[in-house]
Amino acid sequence: MNKVLIISYYWPPAGGPGVQRVLKFVKYLPEFGWQPFVLTVADGDYPAWDPSLTVDIQPDLPVYKTRALEPFRFYRKVAGLKINEEIPTFVLNPHYQEKTSNRITRWIRANFFIPDARLGWIPPARRLGMKLVHQHKIDLIWASSPPHSVQLIARYLAQRTGLKWIADLRDPWTEAFWQRELPATYPARKLNAYLERKVLNSAAAITTVSEGLRQIFQRKSHRLCRVITNGYDTADYASLPPRVTNPRFTIVYAGNLGKDQSLQPLVKAIRDIPSHFYPKLALHIFGNLHQQIQSEIKAFPPEIDLRIEPYQMHAQIIKSMYQADLLLLVIPNTPDNQGIVTGKLFEYLATGNYILGIGPTDGDAAVILHNTAAGEVFDYEADLRPALLQEFEKWEQGISDRRISPGVSAYSRRYLTGQLAELFNTVV
């Protein structure tokens, strides 16, 4: 087999969509003639933990780990957090009544940790990466970010060894919506943009998760830029228990909610329907909520069954999504958000449940829902009542039209891994 060095900060027991993307590619690459060797961090500081994901790691998979200098220990001390307390991904977003210590640490992050706070992993990862390339006679390097520091590791290894490498960017770099709110100085922003250009123009090819992101990166690079979306693994759904009728019409949202993912459209829709519906409604949210969203949910009628639970193990959240009557998708209301396609969308698709999206109606997520007939995306100011009541009435009448269209199979992890392997073959 050809050999590929996979560089990723996120790896089990880390949780979240980023680690699942890398993990599933690694799981299926050997079927397409590529032997992966994984370079990751030891004892990483993750915003979410999910040991259940280790079930997809083959016992003979070569995984190499090296420690990193993590600044989040300092952040916890300044912010008054416990030493082992998880830090949500939206910690960089400001919010009202914010502590002075938070503002200070955010300023330090914006101006001294470029491109991100994981740069302390770069030196040890470079050293170990060089050993792995020579020891295993690696043919290609593929690095998945964020954190974008991993791209600097891959670029260094490629330059020193003459190997080609592919940069996989799951999120924007300088255009990331949270970047706009960082108190970064002009020199810091210039340096970040410089590093982005260097990465994009030195990689042999670029992979990303949506057409909108492909266009962003293609404008900055003359390299081949290919869309390989996130997806779902059919194996994760193989042993699910049969569906049962929920005692209430159950809406499920899986994932974190940042301050730009307002639930106000849903709050308004529910408050505007007749109140006798309230005791028959349930909203279950699995993830961390920004302080601003925590304030919004207080406006939901008290009669509905509102449950807010922290991040769930992947196997458990799959069951919750599968058992739902309606799945909620919220795209951040930020500039240039057409290319935002959350990883959960594809696992939503695999359930066959109706997906109600809030976001740009001309975005990539809206196109996917339209092409798969799995739901619809509504504008942030749209009235959600008709769609909500339509699905509620189906539940009340015991009508089940859950179905998975043939187009959904294009987002299976095995199929997507085949696309990635084809790109590997082209580059090598």
N, C-alpha and C positions, 0 to 999 in steps of 0.2 A: 504493500500500500504506500501511497504518498503520505507524507507526514506534515501535519500542520500544527504550529504552536498557537494555541488559543490563549490570549491574554485578557483577563477580566478581573476586576476588583471584586465583583459580586459573584459568589459561588456558595452553594449550600455549606453551612446552615443559614446563609442569608436568605431572606424572603423577598418577594416582589417580582414584578414583570421583567426587570432587567436580568435577573439571575435565571429566570425561566427561559428566556430567549437563548442564552448561551448554553444552558444545560440541555435543552431539547436538541439544539444543533449537534452538540457533542454526542448525544445519545444515538442519533441516526446517521452521523457522518460515515462510520465504518461500512454501512450498507452501500455507500456510494464510492468506496475505494479510497477513503481518507482516514488515516489514523490520527486522532487528536491527542495532543499533549497539552495539558492545562497548566498555565502559570497564574497563580492567584495569591491573595494575601493571607497570612496566618493571623487568626484572631482579629478579623476586621471589625471596624466600628460601623455596624449596620443599623439603618433605621427600622428594619423589620427582620425577624428571625423565623425560619421555617424549616426545622430539621426534617420534616416529612418529605422534603424534596430529595433527600439523599437516596430515596428508593430508586431514582433514575440513574444513579451513578453505578456503572459496572465495576465489579470488584477489581478487575485488572486494568482499569483506566489509569494512566499515568497522570497524577495530579501533584504539582510541586508548589509549595507555599513558602513565602518568606515574610518576615515581619516588616512593619512599616512604622514610621514615626507619625502618630496620630495626634492632631491638635485638639480633638474633641474632649480629651480629658481636661485640658485647660478651659475649654468652653463651659463644660459642666460646672467647674469650680466657680467661674465668674458668674454664671447664670444661676447658681444656687441649686443645681440639680444633683441627684444622687450619682455616685460614680458609675453605676451600671444602668442608669436610666436611659431608655431609648430616645433618640432625638429625631422627631419627625422630619420628613423631607422638606417641608415648607418652613423650616426654621429661619430661612433667609428672608421670608416675607415679613415686612413690618406690620404692626397692628396697633390699634389705639391703646392707650394706657400702657405703652411698652416701657419696660425697665430701662434705665440708663445703661446698665451693664449689657443688655441685649444690643442696644444701638452701638456701643463701643466694639463688641465682638464682631458685629456685622461689618463695621467699617474696617476692622483689621482683616477680616476674611476677604473683603472686596479689594483690598489694596496690597496685601502681602502674600496671599495664597492664590497664585495665578498659574494655571487656569482654574484650580480648585484646591480644596483643602486636603486632597489625597496626594499632593506632590511629594510628601514624605515617603511615599512608597517607590518613587522613581529610582533612586540609587540602588537599593537592594534588589529590586526587580530587574534592573539592567544587568547586574552581576550574575544573578541566577539565570536570567534569560540567555546570556552569552554561553554559559556552561551547557544549557539544554540544547541550544542550536548545534553545538559541536558534538556533544555526546550522542545525540539521537539523529544527527544528520537531517535536520529539519529542512523541508522543501519550501514552506510558505508560512507567513505569519498573518494572523487575523486578530485584530484587537477591537473589543466592543466597549463603547463608552456611552454615557458618562459613568464614572468621572473621566474627563478628557485627558487627564494625566496619563492614562494607559496608552494613548496615542503617541505621546512623547517617548514612552518606553519602546513601543514598536518601531517608531522612526529611528531611534538610536540603534536598535538591534539590526535593522535593515541596512543602515548606513555602514555599520561596522562589519557586517557579514556578506553584504552584496545580495542578500535575499530580497525577494519582493514581498510586499505586505499590503493588506487590505484593511482600510479603516472602516469600522462599522459604527455609525453614529445613530443612536436611538432617539436622541433629542437634538435640538439646535445647539449651537455653541454660543456665539455672541448674540444671536437673536432670541435666546431662551427668555421667556416672559419674565422670569424672576431676575434676570440680569438687569432689566430696566430699572428695577427698584433698589439695586445695590448702590451704596454710596461710594462708587468707585471714582477715583480721580481720572483726569484725562490721560496721564501716562499709563495708568493701570489698564484702562480700556484699550489703548493703543497696543500695549504688550499682548493682551489677550487676543486681539484681532490678528496680530502678527503671528502668534503661535498657531492660530486656526489656519491661516493661509499656508504656513509652512507644512502643516500636516496634510491638508487637502491636496497640495500640489506636489507632495513627495510620495504619497501612497500610489501604488499601481492601480488601485481601483477603490471605489467607495460604495459601501452598502448602507442603506437607511430604511426606515420603516413606513414611509408614506411618500406619495407623489409630491406633496407640498414641500416636504423636507428635501426631496431629491432636487427640486428646482432651486431651493436656497443654496445647497452645496454646489450644484452644477454651475451657478452663476459665478462662483468663486474659484472654480477649478476646471481645467481642461481634461481631467481624468474621467474614465468611465465611471458613471454613477448609476447604480442599480437599486431598484426598490425590491426588497425582500421583507415582507411584512412580518409582524408577529403572528401567532396562530394559536391553534388548540391541538392537544394531543388526544387522539381517539382512545388511547389506553387509559386516560384519566376518567373516561366516562363509561368504561366497559363494565364496571361492577357496581354501578349506582343502584340503589334500591328502587322499586317501582314508585311512581308518583302517587301521592295521596291528595285528596281534596283539602285545601287549607281551610281552617275555620273562619278565617278572614281573607279578603282579597289582599294578597301580599305583594308589596313592591320591595324589591331588593336593590340596593346599591352596594357594589363591592369596590373598595379602594378608599384612598384618602380623599379628602375634600379641602383644597386650598382656598384662599380667600377670593380667588377669581372664579370659583365654581359655585356660584350662588344657587341656593335652592328656592329663591323667591318665586320663580315661575310655578313650581310645584306647590309651594305654600298657598299662593293665590288661587290656583286651580282647585285645591282641596277645600279651601275656605269658601269658595264660590259655589260649590255643589250643595244640594240640600243636606241639612245637618243629620237627617235620619240615616245617611250613608256612613257617617263617621264611625259608629261602633263596628262596622263591617270592614274597615280598612286597617291595614298594617303597613308600616314602613320600617324596614330593617336595614341599617347602615353598618357595614363592616369595615372599619378603618379609622384613622385619626382625622379629627376635624380642626380646622383653623379656628381661632377664637371668634372670628367674625361669623363663621358658619354656625358655631355653637349658639350664638345670639339669635340667628335666623330661625333655628328649629324650635325655639320657644314659641313661635307664632303658630305652629301647627295646633289644630283643635285638640284639647286634652282627651277627647273620646277615642281618638285613633290609637292603635297599638304602635307606639314609637319605641324602637329599640336601637341603641347605639352601642356597638361592641367593637373592641379593638381588632387589630389585624388577626385574621384567622389562618390556620394552617391551610395550605392549598387544597388538600383533599376535602377538607370540611367546607371551604367556601364554594367548591364545585357543587357539592350537595345542596347548599343553600341557593345557589343560582338556578340549579336544575329544578328545585322544588317551587320556585317563585311563580307568581302569576304574571308579573310584569317586571322587566329589568330596566333600571334607570341608568342613563349615560349622561354625564355632564362634562362638556368640553370647556376648558378655561376661557373666559370672556376677555381675551387679550388681543392686541394687534397680531396680525400674521398667524392666526390660529387655524387656518384652513388645513394645515398639514398635521395637526395634532390628532393622532389616532391612538387612543389608549390601549394597552395590551389586553385589558379585560373585555374589549369589544369582541374579540375573536372567540373567547371562551363563552361569552354570551351567545354568540351565533350557534355554537355547538349544542346549546340546550333546546333550541327550537322555540323558545319563549319570545313573546313580543318585546321589542326593545324600544323604549321611548327615550329619544335623545334631546338634549338641550345644547344648542351650539350653532355654528355657522351652517346654514342650509346649503351652501355651495362648497363645503369642506369635504375632505377625503372620507371622513366617517359617514357623512350623509350619502356619498356615492356608494360606499360599501353596503349600507343598509338598503338602499334602493335596488342595487343589483342583486342582492340576495333575498329581497322581499321579506326581510326580517323585522322591519320596523321603520321608523321615520325620525328625522331630526327636525326639531322646531326651533325657530329663532328665540332669542332670549326674551323678547317681548310678546311672544305668541301666546294664545290662549290654549292651554293644554287640556281643558275640560272635555272637549269632544272625544279626543283619543283616550283619555282616562276613563270616561264613562262607557265608551264602546267596549273596552276590555273588561271593565267591571261587570257589565251586563252579560257578557259571555260567561264569566265566572259564576254569576248568580244563576244563570240558566243551565249551568253544567255543560256548556259547549266548549269543547277542546279542539282548537285548530293548530295545535303546536306541530310544527313541521320544520324540517331542515331542507332547504332548497339545494339542488345539485351544485350550485355555485359555491356553497360553503366549503366543499372539499378542497378548493384551491388554497384554503388557509390551514390545512392540516400540517402539523409540524414535519411529518415525513416528506410530504410533497415540497414544502419550502426548503428543507434541507437538501433535497435533490437540486433545487435551483442554485443554492449556495455552492454545492459541489461542482456544478457546471461552470460557475464563475471561477472557482479555484482552478479548474482544468484550463480555462481560457487564459488566466493570468500566468500560470506556470508554463 
